[in-house]
């Protein structure tokens, strides 16, 4: 224990020959000597800092290659009350849950019942997500997409919309994408350990979907209209979407997209910028729209190839068009080939069909490809890492099952207390951490520049992953990769990168729930006390032991009671007498005598 706290090497013994057993003994000593913070969620700042440094040094949280090590790290995360290690081990344990159960390790008996229950629930949820994505993306099949608004023949408002052209170009785009990935992977879905890929698991594993998502994010950045913010809201019916007489194509498109987002549970939030840029004759003739109808007709007919190329290039976003990404290069060739001999209006209809396919694919992916927050070791992992531990830490016996937090409603709407898990890990929370929402926040702030390429990363070949479980396949030599793509879209240019989250424009766009959740977390509306002592860290984590006062709500009577309860948890006569003196300031003399006369200790209650 002293070695851990002072950063010295840990020495094994015959009775404790492994790092796992040594750390279990250390955790027992920390409990015995009652190391803790104010609410019991950790062993205190000193222990947490020392163990964090030790974990970083030893790579204790890197559990990618071993099921046994995953179980050990999960147990140590609980015993050491260290959420960072527990979070990492939990996400990996859910991803390889069936293989871990097949291991039949005696370590299962040391995992708490609460964690085992959470693992099983998270695994069931993950299987449901995989089933939904596989149904859609194994063959890129979306049969219900054209069965609603796009199948309406009696509607007069969309009589000029060529839905049949959209459907035809949607099918052409689907075939193009299938051919592209079959050429890259040898088949779709890819097969394990084939000549063209090094995957150890067949099908749509995490690596495959990350590559698909990276490519389609790049294509989204190439085609999206960054000036056309959506008018749709989550849970809004198609009938409630107003018709835009100035842009009937955009209005019809948004109704189709809204029908898709609500076609199956869960209901998906609409992408903030949900329409593409369209080819326009003004690209080759600036005053085209000011010309007479006769002159316009003359210009439209018989476009030369160089004019078609110019029109299409002007309909791409400038900061993405120069990226050398294979899918983008082949898509531009594909679109140019399809545009030959067509008018600009026909090119626009084709573009809308391509966009429909792009939208339904990119909307199907975040539930699996957006990893749980705070994970460090994700490179080369083929199982999914999208399931974080929910609820309060399992080692907090008296804590409520649901974590609550105060949030300020954007636009001055006041304060609300909500489940932190529902806000952070709900459908909207997951999608707001995905590429389209992060990019939209940047664009809303006027940041259109593409981030620079990281050196030797984004354009480097994908490193061949090792065996999923090293203890199942020891000594397996990694095969060379033929996939020219970074594993994770968390860094790099648009499409290859999920950009860092910038300042939220929630205050400016409180009504735009599709861009910002409209909720900003705030500190608990309490003035916390100062708790000192060799084994008690500061209550609120501030260097002085004092929690910053809230500017939103004044201290209430319940906050004073919380002050007294926490102070009474200190050890020794001094802490008890101190708590009574503090309680006396807000209580009557009879109340104080009543407390002093009690002989039977009452059962300790939760702080809230």
C-alpha positions in Angstrom: 0.0 0.0 0.0 2.8 2.4 0.9 4.7 1.5 -2.3 1.6 2.4 -4.4 1.0 5.7 -2.6 4.6 6.8 -2.9 5.1 5.6 -6.5 7.6 2.8 -5.6 7.8 -0.7 -7.2 5.4 -3.3 -5.9 7.1 -6.5 -4.8 5.4 -9.9 -5.2 5.6 -12.7 -2.7 5.0 -16.5 -2.9 1.5 -16.0 -1.5 0.8 -13.0 -3.9 2.8 -13.8 -7.0 0.9 -11.7 -9.5 0.1 -8.0 -10.0 -3.6 -8.9 -9.7 -3.3 -10.5 -6.3 -1.0 -7.8 -5.0 -3.5 -5.0 -6.0 -6.4 -7.0 -4.4 -4.4 -7.0 -1.2 -3.8 -3.3 -1.5 -7.5 -2.6 -2.0 -8.2 -4.6 1.2 -5.8 -2.5 3.1 -7.3 0.7 1.8 -10.7 -0.4 3.0 -9.3 -1.6 6.4 -7.7 1.8 7.0 -10.9 3.6 5.8 -9.4 5.6 3.0 -12.3 7.4 1.3 -13.6 10.6 -0.2 -16.7 12.4 1.0 -19.3 10.2 -0.7 -17.4 6.9 -0.8 -17.1 6.9 -4.6 -13.3 6.6 -4.4 -10.5 6.0 -1.9 -9.6 9.7 -2.0 -7.6 12.0 -4.3 -4.2 10.7 -3.2 -5.0 7.0 -3.9 -6.8 7.9 -7.1 -3.8 9.9 -8.4 -1.3 7.3 -7.4 -3.3 4.4 -9.0 -4.0 6.4 -12.1 -0.2 6.9 -12.6 0.4 3.2 -11.9 -2.3 2.2 -14.3 -0.8 4.4 -17.0 2.7 3.0 -16.4 1.8 -0.7 -16.4 -0.9 -0.6 -19.2 -3.3 -2.2 -16.8 -6.3 -0.9 -18.7 -5.2 -2.3 -22.1 -7.3 -5.4 -22.1 -7.7 -5.9 -25.8 -5.8 -9.1 -26.3 -6.9 -11.2 -23.2 -10.2 -12.2 -21.8 -8.5 -13.1 -18.5 -7.0 -9.7 -18.2 -10.3 -8.1 -19.0 -11.9 -9.9 -16.0 -9.0 -8.9 -13.8 -9.2 -5.3 -14.7 -13.0 -5.3 -14.2 -12.5 -6.7 -10.7 -9.7 -4.3 -9.9 -11.7 -1.3 -11.1 -14.4 -2.3 -8.5 -12.0 -3.1 -5.7 -9.9 0.0 -6.2 -12.9 2.1 -6.7 -11.3 3.5 -9.9 -13.9 4.5 -12.4 -11.4 5.0 -15.3 -10.3 1.4 -15.2 -13.8 0.1 -14.6 -15.2 2.0 -17.5 -12.5 0.7 -19.9 -12.8 -2.9 -18.8 -16.6 -2.8 -18.8 -16.8 -1.6 -22.4 -14.4 -4.3 -23.6 -16.1 -7.0 -21.5 -19.5 -6.3 -23.1 -17.9 -6.4 -26.6 -16.5 -9.9 -26.0 -19.1 -11.1 -23.5 -19.9 -14.5 -25.1 -16.1 -15.4 -25.4 -15.6 -14.4 -21.8 -18.4 -16.6 -20.6 -17.0 -19.5 -22.7 -13.7 -19.1 -20.8 -15.4 -20.4 -17.6 -12.8 -18.6 -15.5 -13.1 -18.7 -11.7 -12.6 -14.9 -11.8 -16.4 -14.7 -12.6 -17.0 -15.4 -9.0 -15.1 -12.3 -7.9 -17.1 -9.9 -10.1 -20.0 -8.3 -8.1 -23.5 -9.3 -8.8 -24.4 -5.7 -9.8 -21.7 -5.7 -12.5 -22.7 -9.1 -13.8 -26.3 -7.9 -14.2 -25.1 -4.8 -16.0 -22.9 -6.8 -18.3 -25.8 -9.0 -19.3 -28.2 -6.2 -20.0 -25.6 -4.3 -22.0 -24.8 -7.4 -24.1 -28.5 -7.9 -24.9 -28.7 -4.3 -26.0 -25.6 -4.6 -28.1 -27.0 -7.7 -29.9 -30.2 -5.8 -30.7 -28.2 -3.0 -32.2 -26.1 -5.3 -34.3 -29.2 -7.1 -35.6 -30.7 -3.8 -36.7 -27.6 -2.7 -38.5 -26.9 -6.0 -40.1 -30.5 -6.1 -41.5 -29.8 -2.8 -43.2 -26.2 -2.8 -44.3 -25.4 -6.4 -45.2 -27.1 -5.8 -48.5 -27.7 -2.0 -48.2 -31.4 -2.8 -48.3 -34.0 -0.2 -47.3 -37.3 -1.4 -48.8 -39.6 0.9 -46.9 -37.8 4.1 -48.0 -39.9 4.8 -51.1 -43.2 3.4 -49.7 -44.4 6.7 -48.1 -44.2 10.2 -49.5 -42.1 9.0 -52.5 -44.8 6.5 -53.5 -47.6 9.1 -53.4 -49.1 9.6 -56.8 -52.2 11.6 -55.8 -50.3 14.4 -54.1 -50.6 17.7 -56.0 -47.9 19.5 -54.0 -45.2 17.2 -55.3 -46.5 16.6 -58.8 -43.4 18.1 -60.3 -41.0 16.0 -58.2 -39.4 13.1 -60.1 -39.5 10.4 -57.4 -38.9 7.7 -59.9 -35.6 9.3 -60.9 -34.6 9.5 -57.3 -35.4 5.9 -56.8 -33.4 4.9 -59.9 -30.3 6.9 -58.9 -30.6 5.5 -55.3 -30.3 2.0 -56.9 -27.3 3.1 -59.0 -25.6 4.5 -55.9 -26.3 1.3 -54.0 -24.7 -0.8 -56.7 -21.7 1.5 -57.0 -21.1 1.2 -53.2 -21.5 -2.6 -53.2 -19.0 -2.9 -56.1 -16.5 -0.6 -54.4 -16.5 -2.6 -51.1 -16.5 -6.0 -52.8 -13.5 -4.9 -54.7 -11.8 -3.7 -51.5 -12.7 -6.6 -49.2 -13.2 -9.4 -51.6 -16.8 -9.8 -50.6 -19.5 -7.9 -48.8 -19.9 -8.5 -45.9 -16.1 -9.2 -45.6 -14.9 -12.7 -44.7 -12.3 -13.3 -42.0 -8.6 -13.9 -43.0 -9.2 -13.5 -46.7 -6.5 -12.4 -49.2 -7.8 -8.8 -49.1 -8.3 -8.2 -45.4 -6.8 -9.4 -42.1 -9.9 -9.5 -40.0 -10.2 -12.3 -37.5 -14.0 -12.1 -37.5 -16.3 -12.3 -40.5 -19.2 -9.9 -41.1 -19.8 -6.3 -40.2 -17.4 -6.1 -37.3 -16.3 -2.8 -35.7 -13.3 -2.3 -38.0 -15.4 -2.8 -41.1 -18.1 -0.4 -39.9 -15.5 2.2 -38.8 -14.1 2.2 -42.4 -17.6 2.4 -43.9 -18.4 5.3 -41.5 -15.2 7.1 -42.3 -15.8 6.9 -46.0 -19.4 8.1 -45.8 -18.5 10.9 -43.4 -16.0 12.1 -46.1 -18.7 11.8 -48.8 -21.2 13.7 -46.5 -18.7 16.5 -46.1 -18.2 16.6 -49.9 -21.9 16.9 -50.8 -23.7 18.6 -47.9 -25.2 22.1 -48.2 -23.7 23.8 -45.2 -26.1 26.7 -45.4 -29.3 24.7 -45.3 -30.1 23.9 -41.7 -32.8 21.4 -41.1 -36.4 22.5 -40.2 -37.1 19.0 -38.7 -37.3 18.1 -35.1 -37.1 14.7 -33.4 -40.5 13.0 -32.9 -42.0 15.3 -35.5 -44.5 13.7 -37.9 -44.0 14.1 -41.7 -47.4 15.9 -41.9 -46.1 18.6 -39.5 -43.1 19.4 -41.8 -44.1 22.6 -43.6 -44.0 22.7 -47.4 -41.5 25.1 -48.8 -42.9 26.5 -52.0 -39.6 28.1 -52.9 -37.8 24.7 -52.5 -40.3 21.8 -53.2 -37.4 19.3 -53.8 -35.9 20.1 -50.3 -39.4 19.9 -48.7 -40.1 16.5 -50.3 -36.6 15.2 -49.4 -37.1 16.2 -45.7 -40.4 14.3 -45.5 -38.8 11.2 -46.9 -35.8 11.5 -44.5 -38.2 12.1 -41.6 -40.1 8.9 -42.5 -36.9 6.9 -42.5 -35.8 8.3 -39.1 -39.1 7.2 -37.6 -39.5 3.9 -39.5 -38.2 1.7 -36.7 -37.3 2.1 -33.1 -35.4 3.9 -31.8 -36.5 7.2 -33.4 -33.4 8.9 -34.7 -32.7 12.7 -34.4 -32.5 14.5 -37.8 -29.0 15.4 -39.1 -28.6 19.2 -38.6 -27.6 19.9 -42.2 -29.7 17.3 -44.1 -29.7 18.5 -47.7 -27.0 18.3 -50.5 -25.6 21.0 -52.7 -27.2 20.7 -56.2 -25.6 21.3 -59.6 -26.5 24.8 -61.0 -26.2 26.4 -64.4 -24.9 29.5 -62.7 -21.6 27.7 -62.3 -20.9 28.2 -66.0 -23.1 31.3 -66.6 -23.3 33.6 -63.7 -26.4 35.5 -64.9 -28.2 32.3 -66.0 -31.3 32.9 -63.8 -31.7 36.5 -65.1 -31.8 35.3 -68.7 -35.0 34.7 -70.7 -36.6 31.3 -70.9 -35.5 31.0 -74.5 -31.9 31.8 -73.7 -31.8 29.5 -70.7 -33.1 26.6 -72.9 -30.4 27.2 -75.4 -27.7 27.1 -72.8 -29.0 24.0 -71.1 -29.0 21.9 -74.3 -25.8 20.2 -75.4 -23.5 20.8 -72.5 -19.9 20.0 -73.2 -17.9 17.6 -70.9 -15.8 20.4 -69.5 -19.0 22.3 -68.6 -20.4 19.2 -66.8 -17.1 18.8 -64.9 -17.2 22.5 -63.8 -20.9 22.3 -62.8 -20.3 19.2 -60.7 -17.1 20.6 -59.1 -18.9 23.7 -58.1 -21.5 21.5 -56.4 -18.8 20.0 -54.1 -17.6 21.5 -50.8 -14.3 23.2 -51.4 -12.5 22.0 -48.3 -13.2 18.3 -49.0 -12.9 18.0 -52.8 -9.1 18.0 -52.7 -8.8 15.0 -50.3 -7.3 11.9 -51.8 -9.7 9.4 -50.5 -10.4 6.4 -52.7 -14.2 6.4 -52.3 -14.4 10.1 -53.1 -12.2 9.8 -56.2 -14.3 6.9 -57.5 -17.6 8.6 -56.6 -16.7 11.7 -58.6 -15.8 9.5 -61.6 -19.1 7.6 -61.1 -21.2 10.9 -60.9 -19.5 12.3 -64.0 -20.2 9.2 -66.0 -23.9 9.3 -64.9 -24.1 13.0 -65.8 -23.0 12.8 -69.4 -25.8 13.7 -71.8 -28.0 15.0 -68.9 -29.4 18.4 -68.2 -28.6 20.2 -65.0 -32.1 19.5 -63.7 -31.5 15.8 -64.3 -28.1 16.0 -62.6 -29.8 17.5 -59.6 -32.4 14.7 -59.4 -29.6 12.1 -59.6 -27.7 13.9 -56.8 -30.8 13.8 -54.6 -31.1 10.0 -55.2 -27.4 9.6 -54.2 -28.0 11.7 -51.1 -30.9 9.5 -50.0 -28.6 6.5 -50.0 -25.9 8.4 -48.2 -28.3 9.6 -45.5 -29.8 6.2 -44.7 -26.4 4.6 -44.4 -24.8 7.2 -42.3 -27.8 7.4 -40.0 -27.7 3.6 -39.4 -24.1 3.6 -38.0 -23.6 5.8 -34.9 -25.3 3.4 -32.5 -22.4 1.0 -33.1 -19.4 3.0 -34.3 -19.6 5.8 -31.7 -17.5 4.3 -28.9 -18.3 4.8 -25.2 -16.7 8.1 -23.8 -13.3 8.0 -22.2 -11.9 4.9 -23.7 -8.1 4.9 -24.4 -7.4 1.4 -26.0 -9.5 1.0 -29.1 -7.1 0.6 -32.0 -7.4 -2.7 -33.8 -10.5 -3.9 -31.9 -13.0 -5.8 -33.9 -15.7 -6.1 -31.3 -17.9 -3.1 -30.4 -17.0 -0.7 -27.7 -20.3 1.3 -27.5 -21.6 0.1 -24.2 -20.5 2.2 -21.1 -21.4 1.2 -17.6 -24.6 3.0 -16.5 -25.8 4.0 -13.1 -23.8 4.7 -10.0 -20.5 2.7 -9.4 -21.4 -0.8 -8.1 -19.2 -0.3 -5.0 -21.5 2.5 -3.7 -23.9 0.6 -1.6 -26.1 3.4 -0.4 -26.1 5.3 -3.7 -29.2 5.5 -5.8 -29.4 3.3 -8.9 -30.0 6.3 -11.2 -27.3 9.0 -11.4 -29.0 12.5 -11.3 -27.5 15.8 -12.4 -28.6 19.3 -12.8 -28.8 20.8 -16.3 -29.4 24.3 -17.4 -31.8 24.6 -20.3 -30.3 26.7 -23.1 -31.9 30.0 -23.7 -32.5 30.8 -20.0 -35.1 28.1 -19.6 -34.1 27.4 -16.0 -32.8 24.2 -14.3 -33.9 20.6 -14.6 -32.7 17.5 -12.7 -32.3 14.6 -15.1 -30.8 11.2 -15.3 -27.2 11.6 -16.4 -27.2 8.3 -18.2 -30.3 9.3 -20.2 -28.8 12.6 -21.3 -25.3 11.3 -22.0 -26.0 7.7 -23.3 -29.5 8.1 -24.8 -30.1 8.1 -28.5 -29.7 11.9 -28.8 -26.5 11.8 -26.6 -24.9 9.2 -28.9 -25.8 10.9 -32.1 -24.6 14.3 -30.8 -21.2 12.7 -30.4 -21.1 11.5 -34.0 -19.5 13.2 -37.0 -22.5 15.1 -38.5 -23.4 16.8 -35.2 -19.8 17.7 -34.3 -19.2 19.1 -37.8 -22.5 21.1 -37.6 -21.3 22.8 -34.4 -18.1 23.9 -36.2 -20.0 25.1 -39.2 -22.5 27.0 -37.0 -19.5 28.9 -35.5 -18.2 29.7 -39.0 -15.3 27.2 -38.9 -15.2 25.6 -42.4 -11.5 24.9 -42.6 -10.4 21.3 -42.8 -8.0 20.3 -39.9 -4.5 19.4 -41.0 -3.5 15.8 -41.7 -1.8 14.2 -38.7 1.7 13.1 -39.6 2.0 9.5 -40.7 -1.4 8.6 -39.5 -4.5 9.3 -41.7 -3.0 8.1 -44.9 -1.0 5.2 -43.5 -2.2 1.7 -44.1 -4.5 0.1 -41.6 -2.4 -1.9 -39.1 -3.4 -5.5 -39.2 -5.1 -6.4 -35.9 -3.8 -9.2 -33.8 -5.9 -12.1 -32.7 -9.0 -10.8 -30.9 -8.1 -12.9 -27.9 -4.4 -13.6 -27.4 -5.1 -16.3 -24.9 -7.2 -18.1 -27.5 -4.8 -17.8 -30.3 -1.3 -17.4 -28.9 1.6 -16.8 -31.2 -0.6 -15.8 -34.1 1.4 -13.6 -36.5 -0.4 -10.6 -37.8 -1.0 -10.6 -41.6 -0.2 -7.5 -43.6 -3.1 -5.2 -44.3 -4.2 -4.0 -47.7 -6.7 -1.4 -46.4 -5.6 2.2 -47.0 -7.5 3.7 -44.1 -6.9 4.8 -40.5 -8.7 2.5 -38.1 -10.5 5.3 -36.2 -12.2 8.4 -37.6 -11.3 10.3 -34.5 -8.5 12.4 -36.0 -7.7 13.8 -39.4 -9.5 15.6 -42.2 -13.3 15.6 -42.7 -14.6 12.1 -43.3 -11.5 10.6 -41.8 -12.0 12.5 -38.6 -14.7 13.0 -36.0 -13.7 16.5 -35.0 -13.1 17.6 -31.5 -16.2 19.0 -29.9 -16.1 22.8 -30.0 -18.1 25.2 -27.9 -21.8 24.4 -28.0 -24.0 26.9 -29.8 -26.9 25.9 -27.7 -27.3 29.4 -26.3 -27.6 30.8 -29.8 -29.8 28.0 -31.2 -31.9 26.8 -28.2 -34.7 25.9 -30.5 -32.5 23.7 -32.7 -32.6 20.4 -30.9 -31.1 18.8 -33.9 -27.8 20.6 -33.4 -27.5 21.0 -29.6 -29.2 19.0 -26.9 -30.2 22.3 -25.3 -28.9 21.1 -21.9 -25.7 22.3 -20.3 -24.5 20.5 -17.1 -24.1 22.7 -14.1 -22.7 22.1 -10.6 -25.0 20.8 -7.9 -26.9 23.8 -6.4 -25.3 23.4 -3.0 -22.6 25.1 -1.0 -20.4 22.2 0.0 -18.5 22.1 3.3 -14.8 21.7 3.8 -13.7 18.3 5.0 -10.1 17.8 6.1 -8.1 14.9 7.4 -5.3 12.5 6.3 -7.7 10.0 4.8 -10.5 12.3 3.6 -10.1 14.2 0.3 -11.9 17.5 -0.3 -15.6 17.1 -0.8 -15.8 18.9 -4.0 -12.4 18.3 -5.4 -11.3 21.9 -5.1 -7.7 22.5 -3.8 -9.0 24.4 -0.8 -11.7 21.9 0.1 -14.4 24.4 -0.7 -16.9 23.9 -3.5 -17.4 27.0 -5.6 -20.7 28.7 -4.7 -23.4 28.3 -7.3 -24.5 31.4 -9.2 -27.8 29.7 -10.1 -29.5 28.7 -6.9 -29.1 29.9 -3.3 -28.2 27.5 -0.4 -31.3 25.8 0.9 -32.1 24.2 4.2 -31.4 20.8 2.7 -27.9 21.9 1.8 -27.2 22.8 5.4 -28.4 19.4 6.5 -26.0 17.9 3.9 -23.2 19.9 5.4 -23.9 18.5 8.8 -24.2 14.9 7.6 -20.9 14.9 5.7 -19.1 16.6 8.6 -20.4 13.9 11.0 -18.8 11.2 8.9 -15.4 12.3 10.1 -13.6 10.1 12.7 -13.2 11.0 16.4 -14.9 13.1 19.0 -13.8 16.3 17.3 -15.8 15.7 14.1 -18.9 14.7 16.1 -18.8 17.7 18.4 -18.1 19.9 15.4 -21.1 18.6 13.6 -23.3 19.3 16.6 -22.1 22.8 17.0 -22.8 23.4 13.3 -26.2 21.8 13.6 -27.0 24.0 16.6 -27.0 27.1 14.4 -30.1 25.8 12.5 -31.9 23.8 15.2 -33.7 24.4 18.5 -32.3 23.5 22.0 -34.8 20.7 22.3 -33.7 19.2 19.0 -30.1 19.1 20.1 -31.0 17.4 23.4 -33.1 14.9 21.6 -30.2 13.9 19.4 -27.8 13.6 22.4 -30.2 11.4 24.2 -30.5 8.7 21.6 -28.8 5.5 22.5 -29.5 3.3 19.5 -27.7 4.3 16.4 -29.9 5.0 13.4 -29.4 3.4 10.1 -27.3 5.6 7.9 -29.2 7.2 5.0 -28.1 8.4 1.6 -26.9 11.9 1.3 -29.7 12.9 -1.1 
